[in-house]
Amino acid sequence: MLRDAVKAQSEMGLKAKKIMEEGKLVGDDVVVGIISEALKSPDCAKGFILDGFPRTVGQAKMLDELLAKDKKSIDRVINLAVDDEVLVRRVTGRVIHPASGRSYNIFFNPPKQPMIDDITGEPLVHRADDTEEKLRTRLSEFHAKTKPVLDHYRSKVADINADQNINVVTQKVREAL
């Protein structure tokens, strides 16, 4: 949404662009403003799914206030629970086809030929941020700042074991929604 708002040059997108160009992190007020703009679009008229937001209890409270203005609230929070060590293998094993975004995993879903896309025959790449060190930093941030969001929404949280077959996880998510 942040990139879309910047690209669309919306009011909040322009604020975000200025902040990012200064090398700063976009603050909660601007992020929530961008969410607010997006939720007013026709695409969200029948509902919406937020992925990766809110990341902090502060953001969750701001979102709750925003939705309350329209007499709405969060219906469900899906917590895809996976052991950190499983995530390390998933992320460090991920390789992608840059042109299409198609992804593989050298441990769990390898391409037919190492580092070659099955469809185009073009090279696959590791994303620069898919290192164990960077992932552990993100996980530390998640445990410190995002896990408390689950406590904030506890009565609405569906905990789903995401270390299962993708079809099972998909079905569990559908059931939870």
LUMGUKOL-813984 format. One record per atom (N, C-alpha, C): x negated, y negated, z. Coordinates in steps of 0.02 Angstrom, whole numbers, padded with zeros to 5 digits, always signed. Atoms other than C-alpha are relative to their C-alpha. Example, Ala and Ser with C-alpha at 12.3 -4.5 7.8 and 13.67 -1.06 7.14 Angstrom:
BEGIN
-00045+00059+00000/-00615+00225+00390/-00045-00060+00000/+00042+00059-00003/-00684+00053+00357/+00039-00055+00037/
This chain:
BEGIN
-00041+00060+00000/+00000+00000+00000/-00043-00063+00000/+00044+00057-00004/-00143-00116+00041/-00027-00018-00070/+00025+00012+00067/-00221-00096-00132/+00055-00024-00047/-00056+00021+00042/-00050-00112-00214/+00019-00072+00013/-00019+00068-00018/-00012-00272-00120/-00052-00050-00027/+00052+00043+00028/-00180-00347-00171/+00008-00006-00075/-00008-00001+00072/-00153-00295-00351/+00061-00040-00022/-00062+00036+00016/+00025-00366-00352/-00004-00074+00018/+00010+00069-00023/-00041-00527-00274/+00060-00026+00040/-00054+00022-00044/+00100-00530-00148/-00029-00046+00053/+00024+00046-00052/+00090-00654-00005/-00048+00035+00048/+00043-00037-00046/+00019-00523+00114/-00060+00029-00036/+00056-00027+00039/-00088-00448-00024/-00055-00052-00010/+00049+00054+00008/-00172-00616-00054/-00038-00013+00066/+00032+00008-00066/-00205-00633+00134/-00051+00056+00010/+00044-00057-00009/-00279-00458+00137/-00062-00006-00044/+00056+00007+00047/-00387-00492-00016/-00051-00049+00027/+00046+00051-00027/-00461-00648+00064/-00040+00029+00058/+00034-00030-00058/-00502-00553+00224/-00051+00052-00023/+00045-00052+00025/-00579-00407+00129/-00060-00030-00036/+00055+00033+00035/-00683-00524+00020/-00050-00031+00048/+00044+00026-00052/-00753-00597+00180/-00036+00056+00037/+00032-00058-00030/-00807-00421+00228/+00029+00019+00068/-00031-00014-00065/-00688-00412+00376/+00053+00054-00008/-00054-00049+00000/-00561-00280+00425/+00066-00036+00001/-00067+00030+00003/-00381-00320+00384/+00035+00014+00067/-00032-00007-00065/-00290-00351+00549/+00069+00031-00002/-00065-00033-00006/-00134-00266+00611/+00057-00043-00026/-00054+00043+00021/-00025-00418+00576/+00008-00001-00076/-00003+00000+00073/-00070-00418+00391/+00021+00070-00025/-00019-00068+00020/-00057-00228+00376/+00075+00011+00011/-00072-00008-00014/+00115-00230+00458/+00041-00045-00048/-00033+00043+00049/+00163-00376+00344/+00005+00035-00068/+00000-00036+00063/+00116-00270+00193/+00050+00057+00003/-00050-00053-00010/+00218-00125+00263/+00070-00029-00005/-00065+00034+00001/+00363-00245+00288/+00021-00016-00072/-00015+00015+00071/+00353-00303+00106/+00019+00063-00037/-00012-00063+00036/+00346-00124+00044/+00067+00031+00018/-00062-00031-00023/+00494-00067+00149/+00062-00035-00028/-00055+00037+00030/+00602-00200+00067/+00011+00018-00073/-00006-00016+00071/+00574-00127-00106/+00055+00052-00011/-00053-00049+00015/+00710-00025-00192/-00022+00073+00010/+00026-00068-00010/+00597+00129-00180/+00012+00025+00070/-00008-00020-00070/+00624+00129+00008/+00072-00005+00024/-00070+00010-00020/+00812+00100+00007/+00029+00061+00035/-00028-00061-00030/+00850+00281+00051/-00045+00031+00053/+00047-00025-00050/+00702+00305+00167/-00071-00004-00027/+00070+00006+00018/+00514+00315+00164/-00041+00047+00043/+00049-00040-00037/+00364+00416+00220/-00063-00042+00003/+00063+00035-00010/+00213+00330+00293/-00054+00052+00013/+00055-00047-00007/+00048+00423+00278/-00061-00040+00024/+00058+00035-00026/-00095+00364+00389/+00017-00065+00034/-00021+00060-00036/+00005+00227+00472/+00061+00018+00042/+00047+00042-00037/+00023+00179+00611/-00059+00041+00027/+00061-00032-00025/-00154+00219+00668/-00014-00015+00073/+00010+00019-00071/-00144+00135+00839/+00068-00011+00032/-00062+00012-00036/-00013+00114+00974/+00024-00072-00014/-00019+00069+00016/-00017-00073+00939/+00037-00004-00067/-00034-00001+00065/+00029-00041+00757/+00068+00033+00006/-00063-00035-00009/+00164+00081+00812/+00052-00046+00031/-00047+00047-00032/+00243-00050+00925/+00022-00055-00049/-00018+00051+00049/+00236-00180+00786/+00048+00029-00052/-00045-00033+00047/+00317-00056+00666/+00069+00010+00031/-00065-00009-00034/+00453-00016+00794/+00039-00066+00001/-00033+00065-00001/+00491-00202+00811/+00025-00020-00069/-00018+00016+00069/+00493-00226+00623/+00063+00038-00020/-00058-00041+00019/+00615-00082+00598/+00062-00018+00040/-00056+00017-00044/+00724-00134+00745/+00038-00061-00027/-00033+00059+00029/+00760-00300+00657/+00053+00019-00050/-00049-00025+00049/+00853-00199+00525/+00040+00059+00029/-00036-00054-00036/+00927-00081+00657/-00020+00069-00026/+00029-00063+00022/+00813+00059+00599/-00053+00022+00050/+00055-00025-00041/+00686+00168+00684/-00032+00060-00035/+00034-00059+00026/+00563+00307+00648/+00042+00061+00018/-00039-00061-00011/+00659+00470+00627/-00045+00058+00023/+00041-00058-00012/+00516+00594+00629/-00073-00017-00011/+00072+00005+00009/+00328+00602+00650/-00026+00070-00010/+00028-00066+00014/+00238+00748+00572/-00073-00001+00020/+00070-00007-00021/+00077+00798+00658/-00027+00065-00029/+00032-00058+00031/-00023+00914+00547/-00062+00017+00042/+00053-00017-00048/-00129+00995+00681/-00049+00050-00030/+00053-00043+00025/-00295+01070+00628/-00061-00010+00045/+00061+00003-00041/-00449+01112+00730/-00054-00041-00037/+00051+00043+00030/-00591+00989+00700/-00050+00040-00043/+00050-00038+00038/-00710+01127+00642/+00028+00024-00067/-00032-00018+00064/-00586+01183+00508/-00002-00061-00046/+00001+00061+00041/-00575+01003+00449/-00070-00013-00028/+00069+00010+00024/-00765+00994+00437/-00011+00042-00063/+00008-00043+00060/-00764+01142+00315/+00043-00024-00058/-00043+00024+00054/-00618+01072+00218/-00029-00062-00033/+00024+00063+00027/-00694+00900+00198/-00069+00007-00032/+00067-00006+00029/-00876+00946+00171/-00002+00047-00060/-00004-00045+00058/-00823+01080+00046/+00039-00028-00058/-00042+00030+00053/-00713+00963-00055/-00042-00027-00057/+00030+00029+00061/-00765+00924-00234/+00058-00022-00045/-00055+00027+00040/-00662+00821-00356/-00022-00011-00072/+00009+00020+00069/-00642+00789-00540/+00019-00074-00002/-00014+00072-00006/-00659+00599-00544/+00055-00027-00045/-00048+00028+00048/-00553+00566-00698/+00072+00016+00019/-00069-00021-00015/-00399+00663-00638/+00017-00002+00074/-00012-00004-00072/-00421+00668-00450/+00011+00072+00024/-00009-00071-00017/-00403+00858-00457/-00054+00020+00050/+00051-00018-00050/-00488+00934-00306/-00004+00076+00009/+00016-00070-00015/-00566+01100-00261/-00034+00000+00068/+00040-00007-00060/-00651+01166-00107/-00046+00060-00009/+00048-00053+00014/-00810+01268-00121/+00008+00059+00047/-00012-00054-00047/-00758+01372+00031/+00067+00034-00010/-00068-00026-00001/-00570+01393+00009/+00033+00004-00069/-00032+00003+00066/-00524+01352-00172/-00053-00021-00051/+00055+00021+00044/-00682+01353-00278/+00020-00001-00073/-00011-00001+00072/-00685+01310-00462/-00028+00066-00028/+00023-00063+00031/-00715+01458-00580/-00076+00000-00009/+00073+00008+00006/-00891+01392-00614/-00021-00054+00050/+00021+00050-00050/-00987+01299-00478/-00006-00071-00029/+00004+00072+00014/-00964+01110-00488/+00024-00019-00071/-00028+00014+00067/-00869+01120-00655/+00077+00004+00005/-00073+00002-00001/-00685+01071-00675/+00027+00057-00043/-00030-00057+00035/-00580+01222-00727/+00034-00020-00065/-00040+00021+00058/-00477+01122-00852/-00040-00034-00054/+00036+00040+00050/-00595+01000-00936/-00071+00024-00012/+00070-00020+00006/-00765+01082-00907/-00048-00056+00019/+00042+00056-00020/-00828+00915-00841/-00026+00011+00071/+00029-00009-00067/-00937+00898-00686/+00046-00023+00056/-00034+00020-00061/-00861+00890-00513/-00049-00037+00045/+00043+00039-00045/-00927+00773-00378/+00025+00005+00072/-00018+00008-00070/-00930+00760-00189/+00012-00074+00011/-00012+00070-00017/-00852+00598-00125/-00054-00022+00050/+00053+00026-00042/-00980+00488-00038/+00017+00003+00074/-00020-00001-00071/-00878+00487+00124/+00017+00070+00026/-00015-00068-00021/-00856+00676+00130/-00061+00034+00031/+00056-00030-00035/-01005+00706+00243/+00023+00017+00071/-00018-00020-00068/-00999+00790+00412/-00006-00059+00049/+00011+00057-00045/-01070+00636+00498/+00057-00051-00005/-00054+00049+00009/-00938+00519+00424/+00066+00028+00024/-00062-00031-00023/-00799+00643+00458/+00003-00001+00076/-00001-00002-00073/-00850+00662+00640/+00013-00070+00029/-00015+00069-00021/-00846+00472+00656/+00075-00013-00006/-00072+00009+00010/-00670+00470+00583/+00040+00040+00051/-00035-00042-00049/-00617+00613+00698/-00003-00031+00069/+00008+00033-00065/-00685+00521+00850/+00049-00058+00005/-00047+00056+00003/-00585+00368+00799/+00072+00025+00006/-00067-00029-00003/-00431+00477+00772/+00018+00021+00072/-00014-00024-00068/-00444+00558+00944/+00008-00058+00049/-00003+00057-00046/-00472+00390+01030/+00061-00046-00013/-00050+00052+00016/-00346+00280+00937/+00066+00027-00028/-00061-00023+00034/-00222+00384+00838/+00037+00053+00040/-00036-00049-00040/-00184+00529+00954/+00049-00033+00049/-00049+00033-00043/-00102+00407+01076/+00064-00021-00035/-00061+00015+00038/+00021+00363+00937/+00048+00059+00005/-00042-00059-00007/+00084+00542+00950/+00036-00001+00068/-00032+00006-00065/+00118+00512+01135/+00055-00054-00001/-00048+00055+00006/+00208+00349+01091/+00066+00026-00031/-00058-00027+00036/+00326+00446+00975/+00017+00071+00021/-00003-00070-00019/+00322+00610+01072/+00067+00034-00013/-00065-00032+00009/+00510+00643+01066/+00018+00010-00074/-00015-00005+00072/+00505+00626+00875/-00054+00039-00038/+00057-00033+00032/+00346+00725+00842/+00016+00074-00014/-00002-00071+00019/+00349+00890+00748/-00073+00021-00009/+00068-00025+00005/+00183+00978+00780/+00000+00060-00046/+00003-00054+00049/+00141+01089+00632/-00072+00024-00006/+00066-00030+00009/-00006+01208+00625/-00017-00003-00074/+00018+00009+00070/-00087+01152+00463/-00057+00044-00022/+00051-00049+00018/-00215+01292+00466/+00034+00065-00022/-00037-00056+00028/-00097+01405+00370/+00003-00010-00076/-00010+00004+00071/-00056+01440+00189/+00039-00064-00016/-00031+00064+00018/-00005+01278+00101/+00076+00006-00009/-00072-00009+00009/+00166+01350+00057/+00036+00004+00068/-00029-00004-00067/+00200+01389+00241/+00002-00069+00031/+00002+00068-00028/+00145+01214+00294/+00053-00043-00034/-00050+00039+00037/+00253+01136+00157/+00070+00016+00026/-00066-00020-00024/+00404+01235+00216/+00013-00027+00070/-00007+00026-00068/+00374+01186+00398/+00013-00076-00001/-00010+00072+00006/+00363+01002+00348/+00072-00014-00024/-00069+00009+00024/+00526+01015+00250/+00050+00013+00055/-00046-00016-00055/+00611+01098+00398/+00000-00055+00052/+00005+00053-00050/+00548+00962+00515/+00035-00064-00022/-00032+00061+00025/+00613+00824+00404/+00075+00009-00006/
